[in-house]
């Protein structure tokens, strides 16, 4: 879990102090290998995602002087989760044209 201090701003309202916002970032496994049984390339991808979160509240002060409560999601823990492989990495075999 990584964190970054930011002032939360919604419409014309903002937090008086920077808020500690957490997020997931890191390296998770990926694999691209030829399968003899399937006669195709097989791809496995994982991405770093939130595992547990909590809802936090912060008071925002608006330009007209009013105050409002704002809820945001705080990441507590992260984990590597199975994901679809990105563009250009499909489970289907790719055919090349001969010239």
RAFENZI-V811362 format. One record per pair of residues at least 4 apart in sequence whose ideal C-beta (glycine too) atoms are under 7 Angstrom apart, sorted by the first residue. I is the first residue (numbers start at 1). J is the second residue. Records with the same first field share a line. If there is no record, write none. Layout:
I = J, J
This chain:
1 = 22, 24, 75, 77, 78
2 = 22, 23, 25
3 = 20, 21, 22
4 = 21
5 = 18, 20
6 = 18, 19, 21
7 = 14, 15, 18
8 = 14, 15, 19, 58, 60, 70, 72
9 = 14
10 = 60, 70
12 = 62, 63
13 = 60, 61, 62, 68
14 = 60, 61
15 = 19, 58, 60
16 = 61
19 = 58
22 = 74, 75
23 = 75
24 = 48, 49, 50, 75, 78
25 = 48
26 = 48, 78
28 = 46, 47, 48, 80
29 = 46, 80
30 = 44, 45, 46
31 = 43, 44
32 = 41, 43, 89
33 = 42
34 = 41
35 = 40, 42
38 = 42
40 = 93
41 = 93
42 = 91
43 = 85, 89, 91
45 = 83, 84, 85
46 = 80, 81, 82, 83
47 = 81, 83
48 = 78, 80
49 = 78, 79, 81
50 = 75, 78
51 = 77, 78, 79
52 = 76, 77
53 = 73, 74, 75, 76
54 = 74, 76
55 = 71, 73
56 = 72, 74
57 = 69, 70, 71
58 = 70, 72
59 = 67, 69
60 = 67, 68, 70
61 = 67
62 = 66, 68
85 = 89
